[in-house]
Amino acid sequence: MEPMVTTALMFIVALIISTVIIYFVAKFFGEKEGIGTAFLAALTGTIIYTVVYYLMGKGWIAAIIAGIVWLMALKFFYKIGWLKSLVIAVVVWILTTIIGWFLPTLTGPL
């Protein structure tokens, strides 16, 4: 397969996996929003991390900045506070990491 097609397929798989994980984690924490909100959160997270890593390179500072911006996005989409955003983000990150061991996903927390 050509590299562009492979990257696009990996992006789609990662987006689907992230969407499903965010949806179930948000439901577990009592959120009422549907799969569309989870998709927007996953897409936004992917875009945020891609842009920050492109501008700053990989590393702790880029990850922290991207993480804070993603928390802001979760806060916005789910109308929740900082602490709940942080807890949801940590659980999503842990589950995404574990599932990433078994399924092909892109690098990064989402």
N, C-alpha and C positions, 0 to 999 in steps of 0.2 A: 504494500500500500504506500501511496505517496505520503510524505511527512505532513502535508497540510490536511489531508483526509484523516490521517491517524490522530493528529492533534484535535481536529474538530470532533471526531468520535469520542475521544477521551474527555473533551470538555463537556459534551452532552451527557456522557455516563456520569461524570463527576457532579454535574448539575442535578441530574435526577436523584442520585444518591443523597446529595446534600439536602435537596428539597424534602425528600421523604424523612430523613433524620430530623431536620428542623421541625417538620410538621408534627411528628410523634413526640419529640421532646417538648415542644410548646404545648401540645395537648396534655402531656403528663403534668405540666406545671399549671394547668387550668386555663389556658388560653382558648378562646372560642373561634379565632380566625381559621379559615380554611386553607386548603393546599395552595391556593393562589398567593396568599400572603407568604407562605413558606417558600414558594418559588421566587417571589420578589426578594425575599431576604437572602436566599441562596445566590441568586443572580447578582444582587448588590454586593454581597460579600466577595464573590469571585472577581467582580470588576474592581472593587476597592483594593484587594490584595494584588491584583495584576498591575494596577496603576502605581500603587506605592512601591512595589518591588521593581517596576520598570524605572521609576524616578530615583529610587534610593538604593537599589540593589538589595540583595538578600542580607539578612542580619537581624539582630535583636531590635535595633531601633526601628527599622522598617516594620517588623512584626508587631511591635508595640503600638506604633502609630496606626497601622492598618487595623489592629484589634480594637483600638479605641473608636475609630471611625465606624467599624462594623457594629460595635455596641450601640453607637448612636443610631445606626440604621435599625437594629433590632428594637430599640426603644421607640423609634418612630413608627415602624410597621405594626408592632404589637401593643403600642400605647402602654408601656410598662416602665418601671423605674430602672435605675442603674444597677442595683443589686440583682434584680431578677434577670436583667439582660446579661449580666456577668455569669450568673449561674447557668442560664440556658446556653450561653456561648461555650462555657467550659464543658458542659455535658455533650453538646454537639461536637466539639473538638475531639473529645475522648472517643465518642462513638465513631466519628468519621475516621479517626486514626486506626481504630480496631478494624473497621470494615475495609479500610484501605490496605490492610495486610492481605485481604482475600480477594478484593476486586480491584481492577485497574482504574486508578483515578489520577488526576493531575496532582502535582506537588502543591503544597500549601495546606493550610488548615481547612479549607473548604473544598 
